[in-house]
Amino acid sequence: MRLSYTKALNRALTDALTEDPAVCVFGEDIGAGMAGPTLNLLKQFGPGRIVDTPLSEQAFTSMAIGAALTGRRPVIEFQIPSLLFLVFEQLVNQAHKFSLMTGGQASVPLTCLVPGSGSRDGWAGQHSDHPYSLFAHAGLKTVVPATPTDAYGLLRSAIADPDPVVVFAPAAALPIRETVTWELAPIPLGSARIHREGTDVTVVAVGHLVHDALAVAEELAGEGISVEVLDPRTLHPFDWDALAASLERTGRLVVIDDSNRSCGIGAEILATAAESMHLTAPPRRITRPDGTVLPFAPALDRALQPHRDQLREAVRAVMK
């Protein structure tokens, strides 16, 4: 079976809605399935469970949190990651903390599904952010799948989780297809995946950049450089054991991450590796530049986002 990333998200939602009557979906234009993951859900499950909302992120996020507190398992689809800024307080200060503030008497099993951003030309400044580092910093479970099977499995686990989870689905990953010859199943949050084994350099790639890392690894193999590609899949909780084991094999680290440089997840990965893991060379990171606001012009947009040339040179540099 050939499965696209978008179809994998749609199937995960369909299966969760079918298996658990507590699951419901909130969002803008989800009745029409504008972003793809919610296509045909309204027709299958009706307006009582597929809630097509007005253009007010604060309103439907509050509704979803309330629904979660009363026993439902809501999924909110945000059309673009930048819209999360509008509800940051609700997610971080309310949904995330309810369980602690009530001594475990209340839980908020809320999933935010966020397709968009990440190497999509022309989205301009207010539609191009990738704020997953902010949510990992705040302590929310934060997920960035790179492949269709991971998109399915991680979304299923997010919906079943008792805590709020933010699932980022980068725009560049949505068209990706893979051949699936096994039964789709939930994937535990907090488990990394080695896409390619290697002995010289560990490349940690976030989201859609996994596929760039694999392409660069294939190229560099021709130069005699063996690259291991590690996909964290979940940024919080992070699978530090998997990274430590990889660095025991390679001793060198490069991180490629499509978010801003300062205080980004790439910086955290490098700092933790430098503090407590086996390194034989200074680690490197490839990110968007500091304070980046992506411009509308496609050529400038592409120039500011992490790309394969930067990764190729970073890997060569840590080998010196």
N, C-alpha and C positions, 0 to 999 in steps of 0.2 A: 504494500500500500504506500502510495506517495502522499505525504502529509505536509501541508504548509503550516507555518507558525501561526498564522491567523486562524486557520481551521482547527489547529490544536487547542487554541484558547476557546474557540466556540464549542468544541466537543467537550472540553473540561467543564464549561458552564452548563452545557446540556446534561451531561452525566450527573453533575452535582445537583441540579434542579430535579432531575428524575428520581434520584436516590433519596433525597432529603427534602421533605416538604417545608422545612424551615428556611431553606435557601431562597433568597429573592434578589433582584437586581435593580439598582437605581441608576439614573444617569440621563444625560441630554441626548436626544436623538437615538436612544437605544431601540426604540420601537422599529425604526427603519434600519437598524444595524449599520449606521453610517461608518463606524470605524472597523467593522468586520467581525469582531468577537461576539457581538450580540445579534448577529443576523438570524432572523427567523425565530428568535426566542419568544417574542410577543405572540406570534401566531401559535406556537406550541404550548405556552404556559399561561397566557392571558394577562390582562392588566393588573390582576391582583398580586402577581409575583414579579412582573416585569414593569417597573414603574418609570414611565417616560416623563421626565421632570421639566419644569421651567428652567431658564438659564440663571440659576442661582446656586452656586456650589455650596455656599454656607447653608442654604435651606435644606438641600437634599442630603448633605453630610450630617446635619443635625437629625434629620428624619431617620437616617440609617443607623446612627448611634443609638437613638431611642429604640429602634426596632431590635437592635442587637441586645440591648438591656432587657428586653421583654421576651427573649427566647428565639428570635429569628437569627439567621446567618446571612446578613446582607453583603452583596458585592456592589461596590460603586465603580462605574466606569467613568474615568476622567478622560476627556478627549485629548488633552495634552498635559505634559508634566508641569508646565508653568502654572496651571490652575491650582496646583497643590498649595501654592503660597497663600491663596485665599482661605484655606481651611487648615493651615498649619497649627494654629492654636487649638482647634477642635480635635485634631488627631493626636497631637503631642501632649497637650495639657489636660484633655478630657478623656478621650477614648483609651489612650495608652495608660492612664493612671487610675482609672476607675477600680480595677481589681485591687491594687495596693491600697487605695484610699478607703475601700470598704472591707479591708481585711480578708479579701478573697471571696466575699459574699456575692460579688457581681463580676461578670466577665463581659467583654465586648468582642465577640467573634466577627469582626468586620474586616473585609478584604477590599483594598483599593486596587483596581486594575487600571494601569496607566499606559496605554499605547501612545507612541509618538516620540518625537525628538530623536536625536542620534543619527547624524548623517542624512538628513532630509533637506535638500537644498531649498532655500527661499522661504523658510518659516519665520525668519526675522527675529528680532530681539525678544519679543514677549511670548514667543511660542517655542523657543529652542533650548530651554534650560533642561538640565539633567540633574535634579536636586537629590539624587539618592543618598549622597553623603550626609545631607542634613538629617534625613530620617534615621540612618544608621547611627549618627552621632547622638540623636535624641533617644535611642534605645528601642525604636520600633523594629520589628522584624521586617527586613528589607531584602527583596528578591529581584534578581535581574537574569532571567533565563536567556540562553543563547540559541537554543535549538528547539524545534517543534516538540520533540518528546519531553524535553525539560520544561517547556512552557506548559504542556499538559500536566505533567506530574507535580510541578511546583505549585501551579494554581490550585490543583485539587487539594494539596496539603495545606495551602494557605486558607482555603475556604473551610477546611475541617479544623483549623487551629482555634484554640479558645481565645487567642489574643489578636489585636489588630495586626494586619500584615499589609505592606505596600508592595505590589508586584509591578515592576517597570517592564514594559514590552517595547524595546527600541524600534523606531520606525524602520530602520535599516534591516531589522531581523524579520519583520512581518511577512515579506514575500518568500523567505527561505523555505525550501522544501527538503525533506529527507525521506528515504525509503525506510519504512517501519515493518519489521518482520516479527515483532514480538507484541505481546499484549501491553497496551498502555496502562500505567499504574502510577499512583502517587509516589512522589520522591521526597524523602525527609528533608525538612528545612535544616540548613546548617551543614550540608554535605557537599563538598567540592567534587569536581570531576576532572580527571586527567584525560584530555582529548588526544594527546600525543605524548608518548614517553621519550625522554631524552637524557643525556648524560652531561651536557656542557652548561646549559643555561635554562633556568626556569623563567618562562614568560607567563605572568598572571594577566589575563585579559578579561575585561568586564563586558558582558552582554554581547552585542553584535561584533565587537572587536575580536572575539574569539576566532572568527572566520578569517580576519586579516592576519591574526597571529599564526593560524595554521598555514596560510598561504606563504607567509614569510619563512616559517619553519621548513617548509618544503623547498623553497629557494635556497636557504642557507645550508641545507643538507648537501647540496652540490658543492659547497665550499668546505665541507668537512666539519661543519658546526652542527652539533646535535642539540636541538631545542625541545624542551618539554613544555607543553602548553597546559596550564592549569586554569580552569574556569571555576571561580568561587561559587557561582550560582546564587548563593545567599551571602549578602554583605554583612548582615547582622541577624543571627549569630554567624560569625565567620569561622570557617573550618581551618583553624590555625594548625591543627595536627597534620592535615594534608599538606599545607605549605611547608612545615618543618621537615616532613618526610621527603618532599621534593628537593628541598635545598640540601639535605644530607646527600642526595645523589649528585647534585649539580654544583652547589656552592656559589652560584651566580644568579642574580635576580634582576629582571626588568618587568615593570608594571605598565600596562597601557590601559587608559581609563578616560572615557569621554565625559569628564566633568572638569570644573575649574581646578587649578593647581593647588592653591593655598587651602589647607584644611580639607582636602579631598580624601577619598578613600585610598587613593594611590599613596599619599603621604603616610597614612596610618599603616598600610601594609609594609612599606619600606622601613618605618620606624620600629615596628614590632619585630621584623626580621633582623634589623641591625642590633636590637637589644638582646635577643634571646635565641637566634638561630644561626646555623652554619653558613657563613659567607666568606668567600675567598677573594672577593673584589667588591668595590663600592657599588651598591645597587643604583639603578636608574629608573626614572618614571617618565612617561609620555602622557600628557594631558592637554586639555585646552589651556591657552595662556591665562595668566592671572587676570581676574576681573573681566573676563570675556563676555561681551554682548554680541551675539552672532549677527552680522549684517544681512540685509535682504539679498544683496548681490550674490548669486550662486558661487562665483569664483572666489570671492572673499570668504564666504561661508566655508567652503571646502578647505581653504588655506588655514583656517583657524582650528579645524578639528584634527584630532590625532589621525595619522595615516601610516601606511606601510613603510614609506621611505624612512620616517623617523624611527620606527621600530627596528628596521633592518640595521640602521647605523648604531642604535643603542645596543643591540646584541653584539655587533662587531666590537664596539667600544669596551664592553665588559669582558670580552675575550682577550684583550690586550694585556 
